[in-house]
Amino acid sequence: MALHDIVSPLPGTFYRRSSPDAPFYVELDAAVQPDTVVGLVEVMKQFTEIESGVAGRVAELLVEDGEPVDAGQVLMRVEA
């Protein structure tokens, strides 16, 4: 199996859930499909959904909820 990097398309703040009291979109070892939302990037109160892009299993979480990210930064890896 190959690892697929899920990267941030833009700089901003990465969120692993839709609100502070909501569950995380995905956890480590979660099964994902190409259209599975794995997080959000917020820039100036605009939220962009991040999808996995591949089917597989979440193998690594590299950014915590609420952390700033750069464009192209790897957010998590999926074993596809």
MOPAC internal coordinates of N, CA, C and O (Angstrom, degrees):
PM7 1SCF
backbone

  N    0.0000 0     0.00 0     0.00 0    0    0    0
  C    1.4491 1     0.00 0     0.00 0    1    0    0
  C    1.5274 1   109.75 1     0.00 0    2    1    0
  O    1.2310 1   121.13 1   -35.09 1    3    2    1
  N    1.3198 1   115.45 1   144.91 1    3    2    1
  C    1.4629 1   121.03 1  -179.37 1    5    3    2
  C    1.5252 1   110.00 1  -103.67 1    6    5    3
  O    1.2310 1   121.41 1   -27.63 1    7    6    5
  N    1.3288 1   114.91 1   152.37 1    7    6    5
  C    1.4611 1   119.81 1   175.59 1    9    7    6
  C    1.5212 1   109.21 1   -92.52 1   10    9    7
  O    1.2310 1   121.06 1   -45.77 1   11   10    9
  N    1.3206 1   115.59 1   134.23 1   11   10    9
  C    1.4587 1   123.00 1   178.32 1   13   11   10
  C    1.5290 1   107.99 1  -112.90 1   14   13   11
  O    1.2310 1   120.26 1   -55.58 1   15   14   13
  N    1.3356 1   117.11 1   124.42 1   15   14   13
  C    1.4623 1   121.26 1   178.33 1   17   15   14
  C    1.5218 1   110.44 1   -82.53 1   18   17   15
  O    1.2310 1   120.75 1   -49.15 1   19   18   17
  N    1.3172 1   116.17 1   130.85 1   19   18   17
  C    1.4635 1   121.74 1   170.98 1   21   19   18
  C    1.5175 1   105.76 1   -99.66 1   22   21   19
  O    1.2310 1   120.46 1   -61.50 1   23   22   21
  N    1.3276 1   116.72 1   118.50 1   23   22   21
  C    1.4647 1   121.25 1  -174.47 1   25   23   22
  C    1.5269 1   111.35 1  -113.74 1   26   25   23
  O    1.2310 1   121.60 1   -24.34 1   27   26   25
  N    1.3107 1   114.55 1   155.66 1   27   26   25
  C    1.4614 1   120.09 1   176.47 1   29   27   26
  C    1.5242 1   109.24 1   -76.40 1   30   29   27
  O    1.2310 1   119.91 1   -49.34 1   31   30   29
  N    1.3301 1   117.78 1   130.66 1   31   30   29
  C    1.4638 1   119.74 1  -179.93 1   33   31   30
  C    1.5276 1   113.02 1   -78.37 1   34   33   31
  O    1.2310 1   120.24 1   166.11 1   35   34   33
  N    1.3330 1   117.15 1   -13.89 1   35   34   33
  C    1.4575 1   120.99 1  -177.69 1   37   35   34
  C    1.5310 1   109.98 1  -154.38 1   38   37   35
  O    1.2310 1   120.28 1   -17.96 1   39   38   37
  N    1.3353 1   117.06 1   162.04 1   39   38   37
  C    1.4584 1   119.42 1   176.99 1   41   39   38
  C    1.5204 1   110.36 1   -76.37 1   42   41   39
  O    1.2310 1   120.65 1   -30.49 1   43   42   41
  N    1.3165 1   116.37 1   149.51 1   43   42   41
  C    1.4625 1   120.53 1   179.28 1   45   43   42
  C    1.5077 1   110.57 1   163.53 1   46   45   43
  O    1.2310 1   120.77 1    28.20 1   47   46   45
  N    1.3251 1   116.14 1  -151.80 1   47   46   45
  C    1.4571 1   122.48 1   177.91 1   49   47   46
  C    1.5161 1   108.39 1  -111.73 1   50   49   47
  O    1.2310 1   120.96 1   -50.06 1   51   50   49
  N    1.3367 1   115.76 1   129.94 1   51   50   49
  C    1.4575 1   120.95 1  -178.51 1   53   51   50
  C    1.5202 1   109.58 1   -93.42 1   54   53   51
  O    1.2310 1   121.13 1   -47.08 1   55   54   53
  N    1.3212 1   115.45 1   132.92 1   55   54   53
  C    1.4626 1   121.42 1   177.07 1   57   55   54
  C    1.5254 1   109.15 1  -122.50 1   58   57   55
  O    1.2310 1   120.82 1   -47.80 1   59   58   57
  N    1.3193 1   116.04 1   132.20 1   59   58   57
  C    1.4654 1   121.55 1   178.66 1   61   59   58
  C    1.5136 1   112.27 1   -89.42 1   62   61   59
  O    1.2310 1   120.13 1   179.76 1   63   62   61
  N    1.3414 1   117.35 1    -0.24 1   63   62   61
  C    1.4705 1   121.63 1   179.15 1   65   63   62
  C    1.5258 1   109.18 1  -148.78 1   66   65   63
  O    1.2310 1   120.94 1   -17.68 1   67   66   65
  N    1.3256 1   115.81 1   162.32 1   67   66   65
  C    1.4678 1   120.81 1  -173.92 1   69   67   66
  C    1.5229 1   113.49 1   -77.92 1   70   69   67
  O    1.2310 1   120.06 1   156.57 1   71   70   69
  N    1.3333 1   117.49 1   -23.43 1   71   70   69
  C    1.4668 1   121.98 1   176.43 1   73   71   70
  C    1.5253 1   107.67 1  -155.57 1   74   73   71
  O    1.2310 1   119.89 1   -16.86 1   75   74   73
  N    1.3360 1   117.82 1   163.14 1   75   74   73
  C    1.4726 1   120.05 1  -176.38 1   77   75   74
  C    1.5289 1   114.95 1   -58.12 1   78   77   75
  O    1.2310 1   119.84 1   152.71 1   79   78   77
  N    1.3241 1   117.92 1   -27.29 1   79   78   77
  C    1.4659 1   120.00 1  -178.59 1   81   79   78
  C    1.5371 1   113.28 1  -100.10 1   82   81   79
  O    1.2310 1   120.13 1  -177.22 1   83   82   81
  N    1.3229 1   117.37 1     2.78 1   83   82   81
  C    1.4712 1   121.98 1  -179.91 1   85   83   82
  C    1.5340 1   110.01 1   -87.81 1   86   85   83
  O    1.2310 1   120.26 1   -24.24 1   87   86   85
  N    1.3231 1   117.11 1   155.76 1   87   86   85
  C    1.4748 1   119.14 1   175.23 1   89   87   86
  C    1.5326 1   110.31 1   -71.31 1   90   89   87
  O    1.2310 1   120.72 1   -20.83 1   91   90   89
  N    1.3369 1   116.24 1   159.17 1   91   90   89
  C    1.4593 1   120.69 1   176.51 1   93   91   90
  C    1.5205 1   109.59 1   -62.56 1   94   93   91
  O    1.2310 1   120.67 1   -32.22 1   95   94   93
  N    1.3376 1   116.32 1   147.78 1   95   94   93
  C    1.4627 1   120.19 1   176.36 1   97   95   94
  C    1.5244 1   110.17 1   -59.72 1   98   97   95
  O    1.2310 1   120.42 1   132.92 1   99   98   97
  N    1.3288 1   116.81 1   -47.08 1   99   98   97
  C    1.4704 1   121.97 1   177.75 1  101   99   98
  C    1.5202 1   109.39 1  -140.42 1  102  101   99
  O    1.2310 1   121.44 1   -27.37 1  103  102  101
  N    1.3109 1   114.85 1   152.63 1  103  102  101
  C    1.4623 1   122.85 1   175.20 1  105  103  102
  C    1.5270 1   108.33 1  -114.35 1  106  105  103
  O    1.2310 1   120.54 1   -11.04 1  107  106  105
  N    1.3128 1   116.58 1   168.96 1  107  106  105
  C    1.4494 1   121.53 1   174.13 1  109  107  106
  C    1.5278 1   109.03 1   -58.14 1  110  109  107
  O    1.2310 1   120.29 1   -42.22 1  111  110  109
  N    1.3144 1   117.06 1   137.78 1  111  110  109
  C    1.4734 1   125.30 1  -178.70 1  113  111  110
  C    1.5287 1   113.86 1    74.40 1  114  113  111
  O    1.2310 1   119.30 1  -175.15 1  115  114  113
  N    1.3238 1   118.94 1     4.85 1  115  114  113
  C    1.4625 1   121.28 1   178.05 1  117  115  114
  C    1.5260 1   110.05 1   -70.44 1  118  117  115
  O    1.2310 1   120.87 1   -36.96 1  119  118  117
  N    1.3260 1   115.94 1   143.04 1  119  118  117
  C    1.4644 1   121.44 1   174.36 1  121  119  118
  C    1.5223 1   108.47 1   -80.37 1  122  121  119
  O    1.2310 1   120.56 1   -43.77 1  123  122  121
  N    1.3426 1   116.53 1   136.23 1  123  122  121
  C    1.4600 1   121.69 1   179.27 1  125  123  122
  C    1.5237 1   110.00 1  -130.07 1  126  125  123
  O    1.2310 1   121.56 1   -24.64 1  127  126  125
  N    1.3141 1   114.62 1   155.36 1  127  126  125
  C    1.4596 1   123.54 1   173.40 1  129  127  126
  C    1.5304 1   106.64 1  -112.34 1  130  129  127
  O    1.2310 1   119.15 1   -12.49 1  131  130  129
  N    1.3379 1   119.23 1   167.51 1  131  130  129
  C    1.4597 1   120.60 1  -178.04 1  133  131  130
  C    1.5340 1   114.81 1   -55.55 1  134  133  131
  O    1.2310 1   120.33 1   149.28 1  135  134  133
  N    1.3396 1   116.97 1   -30.72 1  135  134  133
  C    1.4674 1   119.55 1  -177.89 1  137  135  134
  C    1.5332 1   113.27 1   -98.52 1  138  137  135
  O    1.2310 1   119.91 1  -169.28 1  139  138  137
  N    1.3347 1   117.78 1    10.72 1  139  138  137
  C    1.4589 1   121.06 1   179.40 1  141  139  138
  C    1.5262 1   109.99 1   -70.95 1  142  141  139
  O    1.2310 1   120.18 1   -54.53 1  143  142  141
  N    1.3223 1   117.26 1   125.47 1  143  142  141
  C    1.4681 1   121.73 1   175.67 1  145  143  142
  C    1.5267 1   107.67 1   -75.55 1  146  145  143
  O    1.2310 1   120.87 1   -54.76 1  147  146  145
  N    1.3321 1   115.93 1   125.24 1  147  146  145
  C    1.4609 1   120.73 1  -178.08 1  149  147  146
  C    1.5202 1   112.61 1  -108.62 1  150  149  147
  O    1.2310 1   120.40 1   169.25 1  151  150  149
  N    1.3363 1   116.84 1   -10.75 1  151  150  149
  C    1.4548 1   120.52 1   179.46 1  153  151  150
  C    1.5147 1   111.56 1   174.57 1  154  153  151
  O    1.2310 1   121.59 1     2.64 1  155  154  153
  N    1.3317 1   114.56 1  -177.36 1  155  154  153
  C    1.4646 1   122.78 1   179.37 1  157  155  154
  C    1.5236 1   109.09 1  -130.85 1  158  157  155
  O    1.2310 1   120.58 1   -33.25 1  159  158  157
  N    1.3336 1   116.50 1   146.75 1  159  158  157
  C    1.4552 1   121.22 1   169.02 1  161  159  158
  C    1.5223 1   106.51 1  -116.77 1  162  161  159
  O    1.2310 1   121.38 1   -53.99 1  163  162  161
  N    1.3256 1   114.97 1   126.01 1  163  162  161
  C    1.4700 1   121.03 1  -178.09 1  165  163  162
  C    1.5193 1   109.76 1  -107.77 1  166  165  163
  O    1.2310 1   121.35 1   -49.74 1  167  166  165
  N    1.3290 1   115.03 1   130.26 1  167  166  165
  C    1.4537 1   122.51 1   175.24 1  169  167  166
  C    1.5214 1   107.17 1  -134.70 1  170  169  167
  O    1.2310 1   120.09 1   -63.00 1  171  170  169
  N    1.3149 1   117.43 1   117.00 1  171  170  169
  C    1.4647 1   122.74 1   177.73 1  173  171  170
  C    1.5331 1   111.86 1    51.08 1  174  173  171
  O    1.2310 1   120.68 1  -132.17 1  175  174  173
  N    1.3331 1   116.30 1    47.83 1  175  174  173
  C    1.4688 1   124.50 1   177.22 1  177  175  174
  C    1.5218 1   113.86 1    68.14 1  178  177  175
  O    1.2310 1   119.93 1  -166.15 1  179  178  177
  N    1.3305 1   117.73 1    13.85 1  179  178  177
  C    1.4627 1   121.39 1   172.94 1  181  179  178
  C    1.5247 1   107.75 1  -109.22 1  182  181  179
  O    1.2310 1   120.68 1   -51.00 1  183  182  181
  N    1.3212 1   116.31 1   129.00 1  183  182  181
  C    1.4521 1   122.14 1  -175.14 1  185  183  182
  C    1.5209 1   110.83 1  -107.28 1  186  185  183
  O    1.2310 1   120.83 1   -48.88 1  187  186  185
  N    1.3166 1   116.01 1   131.12 1  187  186  185
  C    1.4594 1   122.92 1   177.69 1  189  187  186
  C    1.5198 1   108.37 1  -114.02 1  190  189  187
  O    1.2310 1   120.53 1   -57.11 1  191  190  189
  N    1.3295 1   116.59 1   122.89 1  191  190  189
  C    1.4591 1   120.61 1   177.69 1  193  191  190
  C    1.5253 1   109.87 1   -73.32 1  194  193  191
  O    1.2310 1   121.06 1   -41.49 1  195  194  193
  N    1.3227 1   115.59 1   138.51 1  195  194  193
  C    1.4602 1   121.83 1   176.46 1  197  195  194
  C    1.5275 1   107.38 1  -108.39 1  198  197  195
  O    1.2310 1   120.78 1   -56.57 1  199  198  197
  N    1.3332 1   116.12 1   123.43 1  199  198  197
  C    1.4653 1   121.47 1   179.13 1  201  199  198
  C    1.5274 1   109.16 1  -103.67 1  202  201  199
  O    1.2310 1   121.12 1   -24.07 1  203  202  201
  N    1.3208 1   115.47 1   155.93 1  203  202  201
  C    1.4660 1   119.66 1  -176.36 1  205  203  202
  C    1.5297 1   112.44 1   -66.52 1  206  205  203
  O    1.2310 1   119.93 1   141.84 1  207  206  205
  N    1.3193 1   117.74 1   -38.16 1  207  206  205
  C    1.4540 1   121.00 1   179.51 1  209  207  206
  C    1.5186 1   114.74 1    83.88 1  210  209  207
  O    1.2310 1   120.17 1   164.71 1  211  210  209
  N    1.3341 1   117.28 1   -15.29 1  211  210  209
  C    1.4685 1   121.79 1   179.16 1  213  211  210
  C    1.5207 1   109.36 1  -143.95 1  214  213  211
  O    1.2310 1   121.07 1   -18.48 1  215  214  213
  N    1.3161 1   115.56 1   161.52 1  215  214  213
  C    1.4652 1   120.71 1   172.69 1  217  215  214
  C    1.5214 1   107.98 1   -92.28 1  218  217  215
  O    1.2310 1   120.78 1   -40.27 1  219  218  217
  N    1.3159 1   116.12 1   139.73 1  219  218  217
  C    1.4556 1   119.74 1   178.71 1  221  219  218
  C    1.5142 1   111.42 1   165.41 1  222  221  219
  O    1.2310 1   121.57 1    30.98 1  223  222  221
  N    1.3377 1   114.60 1  -149.02 1  223  222  221
  C    1.4600 1   122.39 1  -176.64 1  225  223  222
  C    1.5169 1   109.13 1  -129.27 1  226  225  223
  O    1.2310 1   120.00 1   -44.54 1  227  226  225
  N    1.3312 1   117.61 1   135.46 1  227  226  225
  C    1.4607 1   121.77 1   178.49 1  229  227  226
  C    1.5275 1   108.03 1   -66.74 1  230  229  227
  O    1.2310 1   120.87 1   -64.55 1  231  230  229
  N    1.3393 1   115.95 1   115.45 1  231  230  229
  C    1.4579 1   121.62 1  -175.64 1  233  231  230
  C    1.5222 1   112.67 1   -99.30 1  234  233  231
  O    1.2310 1   120.12 1   148.52 1  235  234  233
  N    1.3483 1   117.37 1   -31.48 1  235  234  233
  C    1.4617 1   121.35 1  -179.42 1  237  235  234
  C    1.5172 1   110.17 1  -145.76 1  238  237  235
  O    1.2310 1   120.52 1   -40.78 1  239  238  237
  N    1.3309 1   116.61 1   139.22 1  239  238  237
  C    1.4656 1   123.72 1   171.88 1  241  239  238
  C    1.5192 1   105.94 1  -111.22 1  242  241  239
  O    1.2310 1   120.07 1   -64.67 1  243  242  241
  N    1.3221 1   117.46 1   115.33 1  243  242  241
  C    1.4543 1   120.94 1  -172.50 1  245  243  242
  C    1.5194 1   114.00 1  -104.41 1  246  245  243
  O    1.2310 1   119.87 1   168.02 1  247  246  245
  N    1.3328 1   117.85 1   -11.98 1  247  246  245
  C    1.4621 1   122.06 1  -179.29 1  249  247  246
  C    1.5221 1   108.51 1  -130.21 1  250  249  247
  O    1.2310 1   120.76 1   -45.85 1  251  250  249
  N    1.3064 1   116.15 1   134.15 1  251  250  249
  C    1.4611 1   121.04 1   179.18 1  253  251  250
  C    1.5300 1   110.90 1   -83.88 1  254  253  251
  O    1.2310 1   121.02 1   -18.77 1  255  254  253
  N    1.3091 1   115.65 1   161.23 1  255  254  253
  C    1.4646 1   122.63 1   177.12 1  257  255  254
  C    1.5310 1   109.97 1   -59.67 1  258  257  255
  O    1.2310 1   120.54 1   -52.93 1  259  258  257
  N    1.3429 1   116.57 1   127.07 1  259  258  257
  C    1.4565 1   121.59 1   176.90 1  261  259  258
  C    1.5154 1   115.10 1    88.56 1  262  261  259
  O    1.2310 1   119.39 1  -175.95 1  263  262  261
  N    1.3123 1   118.77 1     4.05 1  263  262  261
  C    1.4631 1   121.89 1  -179.56 1  265  263  262
  C    1.5236 1   111.20 1   -84.06 1  266  265  263
  O    1.2310 1   120.25 1   -35.19 1  267  266  265
  N    1.3418 1   117.12 1   144.81 1  267  266  265
  C    1.4679 1   119.97 1   173.63 1  269  267  266
  C    1.5281 1   109.91 1   -71.30 1  270  269  267
  O    1.2310 1   120.93 1   -33.92 1  271  270  269
  N    1.3297 1   115.82 1   146.08 1  271  270  269
  C    1.4673 1   121.51 1   178.88 1  273  271  270
  C    1.5249 1   109.88 1  -134.41 1  274  273  271
  O    1.2310 1   121.45 1   -22.03 1  275  274  273
  N    1.3199 1   114.84 1   157.97 1  275  274  273
  C    1.4573 1   122.04 1   175.15 1  277  275  274
  C    1.5206 1   109.75 1  -103.99 1  278  277  275
  O    1.2310 1   120.57 1   -20.74 1  279  278  277
  N    1.3199 1   116.51 1   159.26 1  279  278  277
  C    1.4662 1   120.66 1   174.83 1  281  279  278
  C    1.5226 1   108.38 1   -61.48 1  282  281  279
  O    1.2310 1   120.17 1   -47.90 1  283  282  281
  N    1.3251 1   117.28 1   132.10 1  283  282  281
  C    1.4484 1   121.98 1   179.68 1  285  283  282
  C    1.5208 1   114.51 1    86.90 1  286  285  283
  O    1.2310 1   119.95 1   175.38 1  287  286  285
  N    1.3229 1   117.71 1    -4.62 1  287  286  285
  C    1.4665 1   120.91 1   179.02 1  289  287  286
  C    1.5248 1   110.08 1   -71.18 1  290  289  287
  O    1.2310 1   120.68 1   -43.38 1  291  290  289
  N    1.3247 1   116.31 1   136.62 1  291  290  289
  C    1.4663 1   120.88 1   178.25 1  293  291  290
  C    1.5254 1   109.36 1   -73.63 1  294  293  291
  O    1.2310 1   120.89 1   -55.10 1  295  294  293
  N    1.3319 1   115.90 1   124.90 1  295  294  293
  C    1.4637 1   122.36 1  -179.38 1  297  295  294
  C    1.5137 1   111.87 1   -92.69 1  298  297  295
  O    1.2310 1   121.26 1   138.51 1  299  298  297
  N    1.3334 1   115.19 1   -41.49 1  299  298  297
  C    1.4649 1   121.24 1   179.67 1  301  299  298
  C    1.5205 1   108.13 1  -161.65 1  302  301  299
  O    1.2310 1   121.80 1   -13.49 1  303  302  301
  N    1.3316 1   114.16 1   166.51 1  303  302  301
  C    1.4608 1   119.74 1   178.03 1  305  303  302
  C    1.5135 1   109.35 1  -122.86 1  306  305  303
  O    1.2310 1   121.64 1   -39.36 1  307  306  305
  N    1.3291 1   114.47 1   140.64 1  307  306  305
  C    1.4596 1   122.14 1   179.20 1  309  307  306
  C    1.5150 1   107.82 1  -115.94 1  310  309  307
  O    1.2310 1   121.09 1   -49.27 1  311  310  309
  N    1.3396 1   115.53 1   130.73 1  311  310  309
  C    1.4563 1   120.89 1   173.37 1  313  311  310
  C    1.5260 1   106.64 1   -83.31 1  314  313  311
  O    1.2310 1   121.07 1   -69.64 1  315  314  313
  N    1.3325 1   115.57 1   110.36 1  315  314  313
  C    1.4595 1   120.17 1  -174.01 1  317  315  314
  C    1.5173 1   111.52 1  -105.90 1  318  317  315
  O    1.2310 1   120.10 1   180.00 1  319  318  317

